[in-house]
Amino acid sequence: MRLKITHTTTYTYDEPAYYALQQLRLVPRTGPGQEVLEWSSTVQGGTKQLTFDDQFGNHTELVIADPATRTLEILTEGCVEVSDLNGVIGPHKGYAPLWLFRGSTPLTAPGPQLRQLAARVRSEGREPGGVEPLHALSAMIGEAVAYEAGHTDSTTTAEAALAAGHGVCQDHAQIMIAVARLLGYPARYVSGYLLLDGQVEQDAAHAWAEVWTAGLGWVGFDVSNGICPDARYVRVATGRDYRDAAPIHGLRQGAGDEALHVTLQVQQ
């Protein structure tokens, strides 16, 4: 399947920005199940400072706002050919060692709720190591945490989202990662794009989890939709949690407030 993606992020400042630096992870890479046919990223109101691959192999760009600008617009768009691998990405590759994805982070640190969920997986007789316990875990998370926007944000931990019982794809992914690690699996966060049925316009990019198993390597789990990623998914960035793979992350100095507006189209 060939997907066309257009993603625009616009920052508007009440007062001219004294200093604003944005770190972008918006460019997908050719890899298992996807081939990037064309891609470009442009900036208005700012200047690209540096381009590099980070420790997880993510294509990363640093953009600084131009002096006295009130609007910073980042447009990334392109075309990707995607095939259905039933969520199986395969062997581990890259700079980061596999053991790095076993340890917890501040966003995925285990607490009582996460430990109880891990114990529930074990109690049902599903021995960790294979893929079956992971499918069961994904279903449990989907039942325990309703998909509801507006209750969580980028600072919400997996423990807090599970305790609250509602969240979005970011929360589902981080809960999956946290519990999988408690069960002994390496696990990582994936940010990317998803073609929705009958809907071109979207409010934000998508996120899901990948868990490493000895038999299959990395396998994707989209808890929010209850499936393993197929030909509708485009992988962009990976990391230990949201912070490592966030599409845009930055800092700003200066007076006034900023407003963020995102437009996203994913279509066949």
C-alpha positions in Angstrom: 0.0 0.0 0.0 1.3 3.5 -0.9 0.5 6.2 1.7 0.8 9.9 1.3 1.4 11.9 4.5 1.3 15.7 5.1 2.1 16.9 8.6 2.1 20.6 9.5 3.0 21.9 13.0 2.6 25.6 13.7 3.8 27.5 16.8 2.3 31.0 17.3 3.9 33.2 19.9 2.2 36.1 21.7 5.5 38.0 21.8 8.4 37.6 19.4 10.4 34.6 20.4 13.6 35.4 22.2 14.9 31.9 21.8 13.1 28.8 20.6 14.7 25.5 19.7 12.8 22.5 18.4 14.1 18.9 18.0 12.3 17.1 15.2 11.9 13.3 14.6 9.5 13.5 11.6 11.3 11.7 8.8 10.6 7.9 8.4 13.4 5.6 7.4 13.3 2.7 4.9 13.3 -0.6 6.8 11.3 -3.8 7.4 7.9 -3.4 5.7 8.3 0.1 4.5 10.1 2.0 1.7 10.3 5.8 1.7 9.7 6.8 -1.9 10.0 10.5 -1.3 10.1 12.8 1.7 10.8 16.5 2.5 10.7 18.8 5.4 10.6 22.6 5.3 10.6 25.3 7.9 9.1 28.8 7.8 10.0 31.3 10.6 13.0 29.2 11.6 16.3 27.7 10.4 17.6 24.2 10.4 20.8 24.0 12.5 21.8 20.4 12.5 20.7 17.0 11.2 21.9 13.7 12.7 20.8 10.1 13.6 20.3 9.7 17.4 21.3 6.7 19.5 18.1 4.9 18.4 18.7 5.5 14.7 16.0 8.2 14.4 16.6 10.9 11.8 16.7 14.0 13.9 16.8 17.7 13.0 17.3 20.8 15.2 15.5 23.9 14.2 15.9 27.3 15.8 13.3 30.1 15.5 14.4 33.1 13.5 14.9 36.3 15.6 11.7 38.1 16.5 9.5 35.6 14.7 5.9 35.2 15.9 5.1 32.1 13.9 7.2 28.9 13.4 5.8 26.4 10.9 7.2 23.0 10.2 5.9 21.0 7.2 6.9 17.4 6.6 5.4 15.4 3.8 6.1 12.4 1.5 5.1 9.1 0.2 5.8 5.6 1.7 5.2 2.2 0.3 4.1 -0.1 3.1 3.6 -3.9 3.3 1.9 -6.0 5.9 4.3 -8.0 8.0 1.7 -8.8 10.7 3.6 -6.6 13.1 6.9 -8.5 12.9 9.9 -6.2 12.5 12.5 -8.8 13.1 16.0 -8.9 14.5 17.3 -6.1 16.7 19.6 -3.6 14.9 21.1 -0.2 15.6 23.4 1.5 18.1 21.4 0.9 21.2 22.0 -2.5 22.8 19.0 -4.8 23.4 19.4 -4.7 27.1 18.8 -0.9 27.1 15.1 -1.6 26.4 14.7 -3.8 29.5 15.2 -1.0 32.0 12.4 1.3 33.2 12.3 5.1 32.6 10.5 7.8 34.6 7.5 7.5 32.3 7.4 3.7 32.5 8.6 3.1 36.1 6.6 0.2 37.6 4.1 0.9 40.4 1.4 -1.2 42.2 -1.0 -1.1 39.2 1.5 -2.1 36.7 2.8 -4.9 38.9 -0.7 -6.2 39.4 -1.3 -6.4 35.7 2.0 -8.3 35.2 0.9 -10.7 37.9 -2.4 -11.2 36.2 -0.7 -12.2 33.0 1.4 -14.7 34.9 -1.6 -16.0 36.9 -3.4 -17.0 33.7 -0.7 -19.6 33.0 1.0 -17.7 30.1 4.7 -18.1 30.6 6.6 -15.0 29.4 9.0 -15.5 26.5 6.7 -16.1 23.6 4.2 -13.8 21.8 1.0 -15.3 23.3 1.3 -13.5 26.7 1.8 -10.2 24.8 -1.4 -10.5 22.9 -3.2 -11.3 26.1 -1.6 -8.3 27.8 -2.6 -6.0 24.9 -6.2 -7.0 25.3 -6.1 -6.5 29.1 -4.8 -3.0 28.7 -7.5 -2.2 26.1 -10.1 -3.3 28.6 -8.6 -1.5 31.6 -7.8 1.8 30.0 -10.5 3.4 27.8 -9.3 5.6 24.9 -10.3 9.1 25.9 -8.5 12.2 24.9 -8.1 15.2 27.2 -7.2 13.4 30.4 -3.5 12.8 30.0 -0.5 14.6 28.5 3.1 14.0 27.5 4.1 13.9 31.2 1.6 11.3 32.3 3.3 8.1 33.5 2.2 4.6 32.6 1.3 3.9 36.2 -0.9 7.1 36.4 -2.7 6.3 33.2 -3.5 2.7 34.2 -4.7 3.9 37.6 -6.9 6.5 36.0 -8.4 4.0 33.6 -8.3 6.3 30.6 -5.8 7.7 28.1 -4.7 7.8 24.5 -2.3 5.8 22.3 0.8 7.2 24.1 -0.5 5.9 27.4 -1.5 2.5 26.0 1.9 2.1 24.4 3.8 3.0 27.6 1.7 0.7 29.8 2.4 -2.1 27.3 6.1 -1.3 27.5 6.2 -1.1 31.3 4.4 -4.4 31.9 6.3 -6.2 29.1 9.5 -5.2 30.8 8.2 -6.5 34.2 7.6 -9.8 32.4 11.2 -9.9 31.2 10.8 -8.6 27.6 12.8 -5.8 26.0 10.2 -3.2 24.8 10.2 0.1 23.0 8.0 3.0 22.0 7.2 3.7 18.4 5.8 7.0 17.0 4.5 7.2 13.4 1.4 7.5 11.2 -1.7 5.4 10.7 -4.2 5.4 7.8 -7.6 5.6 9.4 -10.7 4.0 7.7 -12.8 6.7 6.0 -10.8 9.6 7.6 -8.0 11.6 6.0 -7.7 14.5 8.5 -6.2 13.7 11.9 -5.3 15.7 15.0 -2.0 14.0 15.8 0.5 11.3 14.9 0.0 7.8 16.3 2.0 5.6 18.7 2.3 2.0 19.6 4.7 -0.5 21.3 7.1 -3.0 20.0 8.3 -6.0 22.2 11.2 -8.3 21.4 10.8 -12.0 21.6 13.4 -14.7 21.1 11.5 -16.3 18.2 10.4 -13.3 16.1 12.5 -10.4 17.2 10.6 -7.1 17.4 6.8 -7.4 17.2 4.4 -4.4 17.2 1.3 -4.1 19.3 -1.2 -1.3 18.8 -3.2 -1.5 22.0 -5.5 1.4 21.1 -6.8 -0.5 18.0 -6.3 -4.0 19.3 -4.1 -5.2 16.5 -0.6 -5.7 15.4 0.5 -3.0 12.9 -0.2 -3.8 9.2 0.2 -2.0 5.9 -1.6 1.1 7.2 1.2 2.0 9.6 4.3 4.0 9.0 7.1 3.8 11.6 9.0 7.1 12.1 10.9 7.0 15.5 11.6 4.5 18.3 12.9 4.9 21.9 12.5 3.7 25.4 9.4 5.8 25.9 7.6 8.9 24.5 10.4 11.3 25.3 12.9 9.3 23.1 10.6 9.2 20.1 8.5 12.4 20.4 7.8 13.9 16.9 8.6 17.4 18.2 10.3 18.4 21.5 11.7 21.8 22.3 12.3 24.7 24.6 11.6 28.4 24.5 12.8 31.5 26.3 10.9 34.8 26.3 7.7 36.5 27.4 4.2 35.6 26.4 2.5 32.4 25.6 2.6 30.0 22.7 -0.1 28.2 20.8 0.3 24.9 19.0 -1.7 23.8 16.0 -1.3 20.5 14.2 -2.8 19.4 10.9 -2.2 15.9 9.6 -3.4 14.1 6.5 -2.8 10.4 5.9 -4.3 9.0 2.7 -3.8 6.1 0.3 
